[in-house]
Amino acid sequence: MILYVDRFAPNVRRVLMFIDEKGINVPVIELNIESGEHRSPRMLELNPLGQLPILELDDGGGLSESTAICRYLEELHPEPALFGENPTERALVEMWLRRVELGLFTPAVEYGHHTQPFFHDRFVQIAAWAALCRDRVAACCSLLERTLATSSYVAGDRFTVADVTAYCGIEIAILWGIGGYGDLGALTAWRGRIGARPSAAAARYLE
Ligand SMILES: N[C@@H](CCC(=O)N[C@@H](CS)C(=O)NCC(=O)O)C(=O)O
């Protein structure tokens, strides 16, 4: 098993943080997205979408999509259970994972694609789409604020993969300067708690 990464990529960071929380050792090969190393013929064979992260399996097959990779690793190494321990917990984790991926992580990433000079050559940058993404991030932060006022973690009282994705989403939103979450006390306190975990180093862009 080999994990192909570019450590700057937010989706890669979700998987690296998850692996660190699991306490498992997965061999990693570093590729450079900017120079196109992730789109070599072999990498495209493993993931025709030409995106990282990719987990190369021992039978030579490729697994992509960050959540699918995390689920696979959870199956191989069930403890600690980061996708939930019983049917209710698993459903709640799934619910929150979808909410924070669709409402926070993905719009925060897309905001960067549509605003940052670094991505100018890679994306047709649409200011109106960036504004919509920023608003979606703000709405998800408000939702998290209400939730975290009464629970320690995103999907309840235990750390799960929903915290990993939410934390990576917040860090990328802050990197791109999407402001406004600073007034949200419960979310800020949660960010401090998650940021104190050793695994968070894999996700943090700014100190
Ligand atoms: N849905 C995929 C998204 C993967 C993705 O967008 N990867 C980005 C880095 S964060 C990438 O490889 N971009 C390079 C490219 O599209 O050429 C996942 O969850 O892993």
The ligand as an SDF file (V2000), in Angstrom:
LIG
                    3D

 20 19  0  0  0  0  0  0  0  0999 V2000
  -13.0190   14.5000   -4.2040 N   0  0  0  0  0  0  0  0  0  0  0  0
  -11.5900   14.2830   -4.2210 C   0  0  0  0  0  0  0  0  0  0  0  0
  -10.9240   15.5960   -4.5980 C   0  0  0  0  0  0  0  0  0  0  0  0
   -9.4370   15.4520   -4.8670 C   0  0  0  0  0  0  0  0  0  0  0  0
   -8.8300   16.7580   -5.2930 C   0  0  0  0  0  0  0  0  0  0  0  0
   -9.5260   17.7290   -5.6670 O   0  0  0  0  0  0  0  0  0  0  0  0
   -7.5060   16.7970   -5.2570 N   0  0  0  0  0  0  0  0  0  0  0  0
   -6.8040   17.9860   -5.6290 C   0  0  0  0  0  0  0  0  0  0  0  0
   -5.8690   18.4250   -4.5020 C   0  0  0  0  0  0  0  0  0  0  0  0
   -6.7530   18.9120   -3.0590 S   0  0  0  0  0  0  0  0  0  0  0  0
   -5.9270   17.7000   -6.8390 C   0  0  0  0  0  0  0  0  0  0  0  0
   -5.3410   16.6450   -6.9310 O   0  0  0  0  0  0  0  0  0  0  0  0
   -5.8170   18.6620   -7.7430 N   0  0  0  0  0  0  0  0  0  0  0  0
   -4.9490   18.5670   -8.8610 C   0  0  0  0  0  0  0  0  0  0  0  0
   -5.6630   18.5730  -10.1730 C   0  0  0  0  0  0  0  0  0  0  0  0
   -6.9140   18.5870  -10.1880 O   0  0  0  0  0  0  0  0  0  0  0  0
   -4.9500   18.5730  -11.1790 O   0  0  0  0  0  0  0  0  0  0  0  0
  -11.1260   13.7680   -2.8530 C   0  0  0  0  0  0  0  0  0  0  0  0
  -11.9310   13.7900   -1.9170 O   0  0  0  0  0  0  0  0  0  0  0  0
  -10.0070   13.2820   -2.6930 O   0  0  0  0  0  0  0  0  0  0  0  0
  1  2  1  0
  2  3  1  0
  2 18  1  0
  3  4  1  0
  4  5  1  0
  5  6  2  0
  5  7  1  0
  7  8  1  0
  8  9  1  0
  8 11  1  0
  9 10  1  0
 11 12  2  0
 11 13  1  0
 13 14  1  0
 14 15  1  0
 15 16  2  0
 15 17  1  0
 18 19  2  0
 18 20  1  0
M  END
$$$$
